[in-house]
Amino acid sequence: MADLLIRNIDPGLKERLRQRAEAHRRSLSDEVKALLGQQLAPADERKGLGTRIHELFAPLGGVDLELPEDQFPEAPPRFE
């Protein structure tokens, strides 16, 4: 594998990276690799939040909801 050296990183950014790495129980280097991998993944591999939530709960089955009828008036009120 190749090495990558990044100089002059803002101290605040480095601290946020360190905190994120600690939260994920990874080294700073592993956290940066994970972030780069996520951001540079092909578009079809990246999933939106809604898709990820659906995939998480899909094994539990679905629920059919009865939606109430439209309760809005036919025409919007006029303010003259």
PDB file of N, CA, C and O in Angstrom, chain B, residues numbered from 101:
ATOM      1  N   MET B 101       0.838  -1.187   0.000  1.00  0.00           N
ATOM      2  CA  MET B 101       0.000   0.000   0.000  1.00  0.00           C
ATOM      3  C   MET B 101       0.875   1.240   0.000  1.00  0.00           C
ATOM      4  O   MET B 101       2.001   1.233   0.499  1.00  0.00           O
ATOM      5  N   ALA B 102       0.340   2.286  -0.563  1.00  0.00           N
ATOM      6  CA  ALA B 102       1.064   3.553  -0.640  1.00  0.00           C
ATOM      7  C   ALA B 102       0.828   4.372   0.623  1.00  0.00           C
ATOM      8  O   ALA B 102      -0.154   4.182   1.340  1.00  0.00           O
ATOM      9  N   ASP B 103       1.752   5.281   0.867  1.00  0.00           N
ATOM     10  CA  ASP B 103       1.635   6.199   1.998  1.00  0.00           C
ATOM     11  C   ASP B 103       1.167   7.550   1.493  1.00  0.00           C
ATOM     12  O   ASP B 103       1.387   7.905   0.335  1.00  0.00           O
ATOM     13  N   LEU B 104       0.523   8.295   2.367  1.00  0.00           N
ATOM     14  CA  LEU B 104       0.057   9.631   2.042  1.00  0.00           C
ATOM     15  C   LEU B 104       0.372  10.520   3.226  1.00  0.00           C
ATOM     16  O   LEU B 104       0.012  10.200   4.359  1.00  0.00           O
ATOM     17  N   LEU B 105       1.040  11.632   2.974  1.00  0.00           N
ATOM     18  CA  LEU B 105       1.401  12.579   4.031  1.00  0.00           C
ATOM     19  C   LEU B 105       0.629  13.863   3.782  1.00  0.00           C
ATOM     20  O   LEU B 105       0.681  14.425   2.688  1.00  0.00           O
ATOM     21  N   ILE B 106      -0.079  14.322   4.784  1.00  0.00           N
ATOM     22  CA  ILE B 106      -0.834  15.571   4.677  1.00  0.00           C
ATOM     23  C   ILE B 106      -0.258  16.548   5.689  1.00  0.00           C
ATOM     24  O   ILE B 106      -0.244  16.278   6.890  1.00  0.00           O
ATOM     25  N   ARG B 107       0.205  17.660   5.205  1.00  0.00           N
ATOM     26  CA  ARG B 107       0.837  18.658   6.075  1.00  0.00           C
ATOM     27  C   ARG B 107      -0.128  19.804   6.377  1.00  0.00           C
ATOM     28  O   ARG B 107      -1.104  20.031   5.662  1.00  0.00           O
ATOM     29  N   ASN B 108       0.178  20.508   7.451  1.00  0.00           N
ATOM     30  CA  ASN B 108      -0.517  21.749   7.825  1.00  0.00           C
ATOM     31  C   ASN B 108      -2.025  21.568   7.987  1.00  0.00           C
ATOM     32  O   ASN B 108      -2.808  22.361   7.464  1.00  0.00           O
ATOM     33  N   ILE B 109      -2.425  20.543   8.700  1.00  0.00           N
ATOM     34  CA  ILE B 109      -3.845  20.328   8.989  1.00  0.00           C
ATOM     35  C   ILE B 109      -4.247  21.263  10.127  1.00  0.00           C
ATOM     36  O   ILE B 109      -3.517  21.416  11.106  1.00  0.00           O
ATOM     37  N   ASP B 110      -5.398  21.874   9.987  1.00  0.00           N
ATOM     38  CA  ASP B 110      -5.918  22.752  11.030  1.00  0.00           C
ATOM     39  C   ASP B 110      -6.026  21.954  12.333  1.00  0.00           C
ATOM     40  O   ASP B 110      -6.557  20.843  12.330  1.00  0.00           O
ATOM     41  N   PRO B 111      -5.536  22.501  13.435  1.00  0.00           N
ATOM     42  CA  PRO B 111      -5.580  21.764  14.707  1.00  0.00           C
ATOM     43  C   PRO B 111      -6.997  21.365  15.123  1.00  0.00           C
ATOM     44  O   PRO B 111      -7.191  20.302  15.712  1.00  0.00           O
ATOM     45  N   GLY B 112      -7.985  22.205  14.823  1.00  0.00           N
ATOM     46  CA  GLY B 112      -9.366  21.869  15.164  1.00  0.00           C
ATOM     47  C   GLY B 112      -9.860  20.673  14.374  1.00  0.00           C
ATOM     48  O   GLY B 112     -10.563  19.817  14.910  1.00  0.00           O
ATOM     49  N   LEU B 113      -9.495  20.612  13.098  1.00  0.00           N
ATOM     50  CA  LEU B 113      -9.872  19.476  12.262  1.00  0.00           C
ATOM     51  C   LEU B 113      -9.205  18.207  12.760  1.00  0.00           C
ATOM     52  O   LEU B 113      -9.836  17.152  12.828  1.00  0.00           O
ATOM     53  N   LYS B 114      -7.942  18.308  13.104  1.00  0.00           N
ATOM     54  CA  LYS B 114      -7.234  17.127  13.602  1.00  0.00           C
ATOM     55  C   LYS B 114      -7.865  16.623  14.897  1.00  0.00           C
ATOM     56  O   LYS B 114      -7.971  15.415  15.111  1.00  0.00           O
ATOM     57  N   GLU B 115      -8.277  17.539  15.750  1.00  0.00           N
ATOM     58  CA  GLU B 115      -8.902  17.135  17.018  1.00  0.00           C
ATOM     59  C   GLU B 115     -10.245  16.454  16.768  1.00  0.00           C
ATOM     60  O   GLU B 115     -10.566  15.465  17.426  1.00  0.00           O
ATOM     61  N   ARG B 116     -11.034  16.973  15.821  1.00  0.00           N
ATOM     62  CA  ARG B 116     -12.308  16.333  15.496  1.00  0.00           C
ATOM     63  C   ARG B 116     -12.085  14.947  14.914  1.00  0.00           C
ATOM     64  O   ARG B 116     -12.829  14.014  15.218  1.00  0.00           O
ATOM     65  N   LEU B 117     -11.070  14.809  14.083  1.00  0.00           N
ATOM     66  CA  LEU B 117     -10.724  13.491  13.544  1.00  0.00           C
ATOM     67  C   LEU B 117     -10.312  12.540  14.660  1.00  0.00           C
ATOM     68  O   LEU B 117     -10.698  11.371  14.671  1.00  0.00           O
ATOM     69  N   ARG B 118      -9.529  13.054  15.594  1.00  0.00           N
ATOM     70  CA  ARG B 118      -9.083  12.223  16.712  1.00  0.00           C
ATOM     71  C   ARG B 118     -10.279  11.754  17.534  1.00  0.00           C
ATOM     72  O   ARG B 118     -10.349  10.585  17.912  1.00  0.00           O
ATOM     73  N   GLN B 119     -11.227  12.661  17.815  1.00  0.00           N
ATOM     74  CA  GLN B 119     -12.409  12.310  18.596  1.00  0.00           C
ATOM     75  C   GLN B 119     -13.273  11.285  17.857  1.00  0.00           C
ATOM     76  O   GLN B 119     -13.808  10.352  18.456  1.00  0.00           O
ATOM     77  N   ARG B 120     -13.393  11.481  16.559  1.00  0.00           N
ATOM     78  CA  ARG B 120     -14.180  10.540  15.753  1.00  0.00           C
ATOM     79  C   ARG B 120     -13.525   9.165  15.749  1.00  0.00           C
ATOM     80  O   ARG B 120     -14.206   8.148  15.871  1.00  0.00           O
ATOM     81  N   ALA B 121     -12.194   9.136  15.606  1.00  0.00           N
ATOM     82  CA  ALA B 121     -11.457   7.872  15.625  1.00  0.00           C
ATOM     83  C   ALA B 121     -11.639   7.175  16.971  1.00  0.00           C
ATOM     84  O   ALA B 121     -11.839   5.962  17.029  1.00  0.00           O
ATOM     85  N   GLU B 122     -11.568   7.946  18.042  1.00  0.00           N
ATOM     86  CA  GLU B 122     -11.742   7.376  19.378  1.00  0.00           C
ATOM     87  C   GLU B 122     -13.145   6.796  19.539  1.00  0.00           C
ATOM     88  O   GLU B 122     -13.318   5.721  20.113  1.00  0.00           O
ATOM     89  N   ALA B 123     -14.147   7.516  19.029  1.00  0.00           N
ATOM     90  CA  ALA B 123     -15.527   7.041  19.143  1.00  0.00           C
ATOM     91  C   ALA B 123     -15.724   5.733  18.376  1.00  0.00           C
ATOM     92  O   ALA B 123     -16.520   4.888  18.785  1.00  0.00           O
ATOM     93  N   HIS B 124     -15.008   5.568  17.277  1.00  0.00           N
ATOM     94  CA  HIS B 124     -15.122   4.349  16.474  1.00  0.00           C
ATOM     95  C   HIS B 124     -14.083   3.300  16.866  1.00  0.00           C
ATOM     96  O   HIS B 124     -13.984   2.245  16.240  1.00  0.00           O
ATOM     97  N   ARG B 125     -13.320   3.602  17.898  1.00  0.00           N
ATOM     98  CA  ARG B 125     -12.280   2.688  18.391  1.00  0.00           C
ATOM     99  C   ARG B 125     -11.288   2.311  17.292  1.00  0.00           C
ATOM    100  O   ARG B 125     -10.942   1.145  17.103  1.00  0.00           O
ATOM    101  N   ARG B 126     -10.843   3.352  16.571  1.00  0.00           N
ATOM    102  CA  ARG B 126      -9.858   3.163  15.508  1.00  0.00           C
ATOM    103  C   ARG B 126      -8.698   4.114  15.726  1.00  0.00           C
ATOM    104  O   ARG B 126      -8.792   5.086  16.474  1.00  0.00           O
ATOM    105  N   SER B 127      -7.616   3.810  15.060  1.00  0.00           N
ATOM    106  CA  SER B 127      -6.499   4.745  15.067  1.00  0.00           C
ATOM    107  C   SER B 127      -6.871   5.940  14.191  1.00  0.00           C
ATOM    108  O   SER B 127      -7.800   5.861  13.387  1.00  0.00           O
ATOM    109  N   LEU B 128      -6.150   7.031  14.348  1.00  0.00           N
ATOM    110  CA  LEU B 128      -6.396   8.207  13.539  1.00  0.00           C
ATOM    111  C   LEU B 128      -6.211   7.873  12.061  1.00  0.00           C
ATOM    112  O   LEU B 128      -7.003   8.306  11.223  1.00  0.00           O
ATOM    113  N   SER B 129      -5.190   7.120  11.745  1.00  0.00           N
ATOM    114  CA  SER B 129      -4.915   6.720  10.377  1.00  0.00           C
ATOM    115  C   SER B 129      -6.048   5.857   9.812  1.00  0.00           C
ATOM    116  O   SER B 129      -6.478   6.064   8.677  1.00  0.00           O
ATOM    117  N   ASP B 130      -6.527   4.904  10.590  1.00  0.00           N
ATOM    118  CA  ASP B 130      -7.627   4.044  10.128  1.00  0.00           C
ATOM    119  C   ASP B 130      -8.919   4.840   9.935  1.00  0.00           C
ATOM    120  O   ASP B 130      -9.698   4.551   9.027  1.00  0.00           O
ATOM    121  N   GLU B 131      -9.139   5.822  10.773  1.00  0.00           N
ATOM    122  CA  GLU B 131     -10.338   6.650  10.644  1.00  0.00           C
ATOM    123  C   GLU B 131     -10.287   7.457   9.353  1.00  0.00           C
ATOM    124  O   GLU B 131     -11.284   7.547   8.637  1.00  0.00           O
ATOM    125  N   VAL B 132      -9.143   8.038   9.056  1.00  0.00           N
ATOM    126  CA  VAL B 132      -8.996   8.812   7.824  1.00  0.00           C
ATOM    127  C   VAL B 132      -9.173   7.911   6.608  1.00  0.00           C
ATOM    128  O   VAL B 132      -9.810   8.314   5.634  1.00  0.00           O
ATOM    129  N   LYS B 133      -8.625   6.705   6.645  1.00  0.00           N
ATOM    130  CA  LYS B 133      -8.796   5.763   5.537  1.00  0.00           C
ATOM    131  C   LYS B 133     -10.271   5.407   5.355  1.00  0.00           C
ATOM    132  O   LYS B 133     -10.756   5.314   4.227  1.00  0.00           O
ATOM    133  N   ALA B 134     -10.978   5.211   6.458  1.00  0.00           N
ATOM    134  CA  ALA B 134     -12.404   4.883   6.374  1.00  0.00           C
ATOM    135  C   ALA B 134     -13.194   6.047   5.771  1.00  0.00           C
ATOM    136  O   ALA B 134     -14.067   5.836   4.928  1.00  0.00           O
ATOM    137  N   LEU B 135     -12.892   7.259   6.196  1.00  0.00           N
ATOM    138  CA  LEU B 135     -13.583   8.432   5.660  1.00  0.00           C
ATOM    139  C   LEU B 135     -13.312   8.604   4.178  1.00  0.00           C
ATOM    140  O   LEU B 135     -14.233   8.879   3.408  1.00  0.00           O
ATOM    141  N   LEU B 136     -12.075   8.448   3.773  1.00  0.00           N
ATOM    142  CA  LEU B 136     -11.734   8.559   2.357  1.00  0.00           C
ATOM    143  C   LEU B 136     -12.438   7.466   1.547  1.00  0.00           C
ATOM    144  O   LEU B 136     -12.950   7.724   0.458  1.00  0.00           O
ATOM    145  N   GLY B 137     -12.457   6.265   2.080  1.00  0.00           N
ATOM    146  CA  GLY B 137     -13.130   5.169   1.391  1.00  0.00           C
ATOM    147  C   GLY B 137     -14.611   5.422   1.207  1.00  0.00           C
ATOM    148  O   GLY B 137     -15.168   5.105   0.156  1.00  0.00           O
ATOM    149  N   GLN B 138     -15.265   5.997   2.225  1.00  0.00           N
ATOM    150  CA  GLN B 138     -16.691   6.298   2.133  1.00  0.00           C
ATOM    151  C   GLN B 138     -16.953   7.382   1.094  1.00  0.00           C
ATOM    152  O   GLN B 138     -17.876   7.271   0.287  1.00  0.00           O
ATOM    153  N   GLN B 139     -16.142   8.420   1.119  1.00  0.00           N
ATOM    154  CA  GLN B 139     -16.365   9.547   0.227  1.00  0.00           C
ATOM    155  C   GLN B 139     -16.014   9.240  -1.221  1.00  0.00           C
ATOM    156  O   GLN B 139     -16.599   9.816  -2.138  1.00  0.00           O
ATOM    157  N   LEU B 140     -15.081   8.355  -1.427  1.00  0.00           N
ATOM    158  CA  LEU B 140     -14.631   8.069  -2.781  1.00  0.00           C
ATOM    159  C   LEU B 140     -15.206   6.784  -3.353  1.00  0.00           C
ATOM    160  O   LEU B 140     -14.791   6.340  -4.424  1.00  0.00           O
ATOM    161  N   ALA B 141     -16.150   6.188  -2.653  1.00  0.00           N
ATOM    162  CA  ALA B 141     -16.810   4.973  -3.149  1.00  0.00           C
ATOM    163  C   ALA B 141     -17.595   5.322  -4.405  1.00  0.00           C
ATOM    164  O   ALA B 141     -18.097   6.440  -4.524  1.00  0.00           O
ATOM    165  N   PRO B 142     -17.712   4.386  -5.343  1.00  0.00           N
ATOM    166  CA  PRO B 142     -18.535   4.662  -6.523  1.00  0.00           C
ATOM    167  C   PRO B 142     -19.948   5.062  -6.113  1.00  0.00           C
ATOM    168  O   PRO B 142     -20.455   4.607  -5.088  1.00  0.00           O
ATOM    169  N   ALA B 143     -20.574   5.906  -6.909  1.00  0.00           N
ATOM    170  CA  ALA B 143     -21.888   6.465  -6.572  1.00  0.00           C
ATOM    171  C   ALA B 143     -22.923   5.388  -6.292  1.00  0.00           C
ATOM    172  O   ALA B 143     -23.789   5.575  -5.437  1.00  0.00           O
ATOM    173  N   ASP B 144     -22.850   4.250  -7.005  1.00  0.00           N
ATOM    174  CA  ASP B 144     -23.858   3.218  -6.782  1.00  0.00           C
ATOM    175  C   ASP B 144     -23.649   2.479  -5.472  1.00  0.00           C
ATOM    176  O   ASP B 144     -24.550   1.768  -5.025  1.00  0.00           O
ATOM    177  N   GLU B 145     -22.484   2.623  -4.838  1.00  0.00           N
ATOM    178  CA  GLU B 145     -22.245   1.986  -3.538  1.00  0.00           C
ATOM    179  C   GLU B 145     -22.648   2.894  -2.384  1.00  0.00           C
ATOM    180  O   GLU B 145     -22.883   2.418  -1.274  1.00  0.00           O
ATOM    181  N   ARG B 146     -22.730   4.206  -2.640  1.00  0.00           N
ATOM    182  CA  ARG B 146     -23.138   5.129  -1.589  1.00  0.00           C
ATOM    183  C   ARG B 146     -24.650   5.123  -1.483  1.00  0.00           C
ATOM    184  O   ARG B 146     -25.348   5.164  -2.496  1.00  0.00           O
ATOM    185  N   LYS B 147     -25.149   5.075  -0.281  1.00  0.00           N
ATOM    186  CA  LYS B 147     -26.585   5.004  -0.062  1.00  0.00           C
ATOM    187  C   LYS B 147     -27.024   6.177   0.791  1.00  0.00           C
ATOM    188  O   LYS B 147     -26.300   6.621   1.683  1.00  0.00           O
ATOM    189  N   GLY B 148     -28.207   6.667   0.510  1.00  0.00           N
ATOM    190  CA  GLY B 148     -28.769   7.751   1.287  1.00  0.00           C
ATOM    191  C   GLY B 148     -29.310   7.253   2.618  1.00  0.00           C
ATOM    192  O   GLY B 148     -29.421   6.048   2.847  1.00  0.00           O
ATOM    193  N   LEU B 149     -29.638   8.177   3.476  1.00  0.00           N
ATOM    194  CA  LEU B 149     -30.139   7.838   4.803  1.00  0.00           C
ATOM    195  C   LEU B 149     -31.432   7.028   4.724  1.00  0.00           C
ATOM    196  O   LEU B 149     -31.589   6.042   5.444  1.00  0.00           O
ATOM    197  N   GLY B 150     -32.346   7.431   3.866  1.00  0.00           N
ATOM    198  CA  GLY B 150     -33.611   6.706   3.747  1.00  0.00           C
ATOM    199  C   GLY B 150     -33.407   5.262   3.318  1.00  0.00           C
ATOM    200  O   GLY B 150     -34.056   4.355   3.839  1.00  0.00           O
ATOM    201  N   THR B 151     -32.508   5.052   2.372  1.00  0.00           N
ATOM    202  CA  THR B 151     -32.214   3.698   1.905  1.00  0.00           C
ATOM    203  C   THR B 151     -31.605   2.867   3.017  1.00  0.00           C
ATOM    204  O   THR B 151     -31.967   1.705   3.201  1.00  0.00           O
ATOM    205  N   ARG B 152     -30.682   3.457   3.760  1.00  0.00           N
ATOM    206  CA  ARG B 152     -30.034   2.722   4.854  1.00  0.00           C
ATOM    207  C   ARG B 152     -31.044   2.368   5.940  1.00  0.00           C
ATOM    208  O   ARG B 152     -31.000   1.264   6.483  1.00  0.00           O
ATOM    209  N   ILE B 153     -31.951   3.286   6.264  1.00  0.00           N
ATOM    210  CA  ILE B 153     -32.988   3.005   7.278  1.00  0.00           C
ATOM    211  C   ILE B 153     -33.898   1.890   6.784  1.00  0.00           C
ATOM    212  O   ILE B 153     -34.230   0.978   7.542  1.00  0.00           O
ATOM    213  N   HIS B 154     -34.306   1.953   5.516  1.00  0.00           N
ATOM    214  CA  HIS B 154     -35.168   0.913   4.947  1.00  0.00           C
ATOM    215  C   HIS B 154     -34.485  -0.452   5.032  1.00  0.00           C
ATOM    216  O   HIS B 154     -35.108  -1.433   5.440  1.00  0.00           O
ATOM    217  N   GLU B 155     -33.223  -0.518   4.652  1.00  0.00           N
ATOM    218  CA  GLU B 155     -32.501  -1.790   4.690  1.00  0.00           C
ATOM    219  C   GLU B 155     -32.356  -2.313   6.114  1.00  0.00           C
ATOM    220  O   GLU B 155     -32.357  -3.523   6.342  1.00  0.00           O
ATOM    221  N   LEU B 156     -32.231  -1.405   7.061  1.00  0.00           N
ATOM    222  CA  LEU B 156     -32.085  -1.801   8.456  1.00  0.00           C
ATOM    223  C   LEU B 156     -33.361  -2.461   8.983  1.00  0.00           C
ATOM    224  O   LEU B 156     -33.296  -3.462   9.697  1.00  0.00           O
ATOM    225  N   PHE B 157     -34.525  -1.896   8.627  1.00  0.00           N
ATOM    226  CA  PHE B 157     -35.779  -2.370   9.184  1.00  0.00           C
ATOM    227  C   PHE B 157     -36.555  -3.320   8.268  1.00  0.00           C
ATOM    228  O   PHE B 157     -37.551  -3.900   8.699  1.00  0.00           O
ATOM    229  N   ALA B 158     -36.129  -3.490   7.035  1.00  0.00           N
ATOM    230  CA  ALA B 158     -36.835  -4.370   6.092  1.00  0.00           C
ATOM    231  C   ALA B 158     -37.019  -5.792   6.620  1.00  0.00           C
ATOM    232  O   ALA B 158     -38.087  -6.369   6.417  1.00  0.00           O
ATOM    233  N   PRO B 159     -36.026  -6.379   7.286  1.00  0.00           N
ATOM    234  CA  PRO B 159     -36.232  -7.746   7.786  1.00  0.00           C
ATOM    235  C   PRO B 159     -37.369  -7.874   8.803  1.00  0.00           C
ATOM    236  O   PRO B 159     -37.855  -8.980   9.039  1.00  0.00           O
ATOM    237  N   LEU B 160     -37.794  -6.781   9.400  1.00  0.00           N
ATOM    238  CA  LEU B 160     -38.866  -6.830  10.391  1.00  0.00           C
ATOM    239  C   LEU B 160     -40.245  -6.873   9.747  1.00  0.00           C
ATOM    240  O   LEU B 160     -41.239  -7.107  10.434  1.00  0.00           O
ATOM    241  N   GLY B 161     -40.318  -6.653   8.456  1.00  0.00           N
ATOM    242  CA  GLY B 161     -41.607  -6.649   7.763  1.00  0.00           C
ATOM    243  C   GLY B 161     -42.146  -5.243   7.652  1.00  0.00           C
ATOM    244  O   GLY B 161     -41.553  -4.290   8.157  1.00  0.00           O
ATOM    245  N   GLY B 162     -43.263  -5.129   6.994  1.00  0.00           N
ATOM    246  CA  GLY B 162     -43.855  -3.817   6.780  1.00  0.00           C
ATOM    247  C   GLY B 162     -45.156  -3.653   7.532  1.00  0.00           C
ATOM    248  O   GLY B 162     -45.638  -4.587   8.173  1.00  0.00           O
ATOM    249  N   VAL B 163     -45.713  -2.482   7.453  1.00  0.00           N
ATOM    250  CA  VAL B 163     -46.987  -2.165   8.087  1.00  0.00           C
ATOM    251  C   VAL B 163     -47.829  -1.423   7.060  1.00  0.00           C
ATOM    252  O   VAL B 163     -47.366  -0.462   6.446  1.00  0.00           O
ATOM    253  N   ASP B 164     -49.062  -1.869   6.875  1.00  0.00           N
ATOM    254  CA  ASP B 164     -49.980  -1.168   5.994  1.00  0.00           C
ATOM    255  C   ASP B 164     -50.766  -0.173   6.834  1.00  0.00           C
ATOM    256  O   ASP B 164     -51.443  -0.552   7.790  1.00  0.00           O
ATOM    257  N   LEU B 165     -50.675   1.079   6.478  1.00  0.00           N
ATOM    258  CA  LEU B 165     -51.371   2.130   7.212  1.00  0.00           C
ATOM    259  C   LEU B 165     -52.571   2.610   6.417  1.00  0.00           C
ATOM    260  O   LEU B 165     -52.509   2.745   5.195  1.00  0.00           O
ATOM    261  N   GLU B 166     -53.643   2.863   7.110  1.00  0.00           N
ATOM    262  CA  GLU B 166     -54.805   3.464   6.472  1.00  0.00           C
ATOM    263  C   GLU B 166     -54.652   4.973   6.593  1.00  0.00           C
ATOM    264  O   GLU B 166     -54.600   5.531   7.689  1.00  0.00           O
ATOM    265  N   LEU B 167     -54.582   5.603   5.453  1.00  0.00           N
ATOM    266  CA  LEU B 167     -54.413   7.050   5.443  1.00  0.00           C
ATOM    267  C   LEU B 167     -55.767   7.733   5.497  1.00  0.00           C
ATOM    268  O   LEU B 167     -56.692   7.308   4.804  1.00  0.00           O
ATOM    269  N   PRO B 168     -55.912   8.785   6.303  1.00  0.00           N
ATOM    270  CA  PRO B 168     -57.188   9.498   6.362  1.00  0.00           C
ATOM    271  C   PRO B 168     -57.442  10.206   5.041  1.00  0.00           C
ATOM    272  O   PRO B 168     -56.514  10.537   4.303  1.00  0.00           O
ATOM    273  N   GLU B 169     -58.713  10.430   4.762  1.00  0.00           N
ATOM    274  CA  GLU B 169     -59.048  11.154   3.550  1.00  0.00           C
ATOM    275  C   GLU B 169     -58.550  12.575   3.659  1.00  0.00           C
ATOM    276  O   GLU B 169     -58.359  13.109   4.752  1.00  0.00           O
ATOM    277  N   ASP B 170     -58.345  13.173   2.509  1.00  0.00           N
ATOM    278  CA  ASP B 170     -57.862  14.550   2.450  1.00  0.00           C
ATOM    279  C   ASP B 170     -58.827  15.455   3.206  1.00  0.00           C
ATOM    280  O   ASP B 170     -60.023  15.459   2.917  1.00  0.00           O
ATOM    281  N   GLN B 171     -58.330  16.213   4.156  1.00  0.00           N
ATOM    282  CA  GLN B 171     -59.182  17.059   4.981  1.00  0.00           C
ATOM    283  C   GLN B 171     -59.060  18.525   4.609  1.00  0.00           C
ATOM    284  O   GLN B 171     -59.557  19.393   5.326  1.00  0.00           O
ATOM    285  N   PHE B 172     -58.410  18.803   3.508  1.00  0.00           N
ATOM    286  CA  PHE B 172     -58.239  20.191   3.091  1.00  0.00           C
ATOM    287  C   PHE B 172     -59.424  20.599   2.229  1.00  0.00           C
ATOM    288  O   PHE B 172     -59.989  19.765   1.521  1.00  0.00           O
ATOM    289  N   PRO B 173     -59.808  21.869   2.280  1.00  0.00           N
ATOM    290  CA  PRO B 173     -60.923  22.330   1.445  1.00  0.00           C
ATOM    291  C   PRO B 173     -60.565  22.212  -0.037  1.00  0.00           C
ATOM    292  O   PRO B 173     -59.392  22.161  -0.407  1.00  0.00           O
ATOM    293  N   GLU B 174     -61.604  22.169  -0.876  1.00  0.00           N
ATOM    294  CA  GLU B 174     -61.398  22.041  -2.318  1.00  0.00           C
ATOM    295  C   GLU B 174     -60.559  23.195  -2.852  1.00  0.00           C
ATOM    296  O   GLU B 174     -59.628  22.982  -3.629  1.00  0.00           O
ATOM    297  N   ALA B 175     -60.881  24.394  -2.446  1.00  0.00           N
ATOM    298  CA  ALA B 175     -60.150  25.577  -2.927  1.00  0.00           C
ATOM    299  C   ALA B 175     -59.536  26.276  -1.714  1.00  0.00           C
ATOM    300  O   ALA B 175     -60.114  26.260  -0.627  1.00  0.00           O
ATOM    301  N   PRO B 176     -58.384  26.881  -1.898  1.00  0.00           N
ATOM    302  CA  PRO B 176     -57.782  27.593  -0.780  1.00  0.00           C
ATOM    303  C   PRO B 176     -58.620  28.814  -0.404  1.00  0.00           C
ATOM    304  O   PRO B 176     -59.296  29.379  -1.264  1.00  0.00           O
ATOM    305  N   PRO B 177     -58.590  29.225   0.841  1.00  0.00           N
ATOM    306  CA  PRO B 177     -59.367  30.398   1.247  1.00  0.00           C
ATOM    307  C   PRO B 177     -58.843  31.649   0.552  1.00  0.00           C
ATOM    308  O   PRO B 177     -57.662  31.761   0.223  1.00  0.00           O
ATOM    309  N   ARG B 178     -59.763  32.584   0.342  1.00  0.00           N
ATOM    310  CA  ARG B 178     -59.387  33.846  -0.298  1.00  0.00           C
ATOM    311  C   ARG B 178     -59.341  34.920   0.764  1.00  0.00           C
ATOM    312  O   ARG B 178     -60.257  35.045   1.576  1.00  0.00           O
ATOM    313  N   PHE B 179     -58.293  35.678   0.756  1.00  0.00           N
ATOM    314  CA  PHE B 179     -58.126  36.779   1.711  1.00  0.00           C
ATOM    315  C   PHE B 179     -58.138  38.087   0.926  1.00  0.00           C
ATOM    316  O   PHE B 179     -57.128  38.503   0.357  1.00  0.00           O
ATOM    317  N   GLU B 180     -59.289  38.713   0.912  1.00  0.00           N
ATOM    318  CA  GLU B 180     -59.417  39.958   0.142  1.00  0.00           C
ATOM    319  C   GLU B 180     -59.614  41.132   1.035  1.00  0.00           C
ATOM    320  O   GLU B 180     -59.740  42.259   0.554  1.00  0.00           O
TER     321      GLU B 180
END
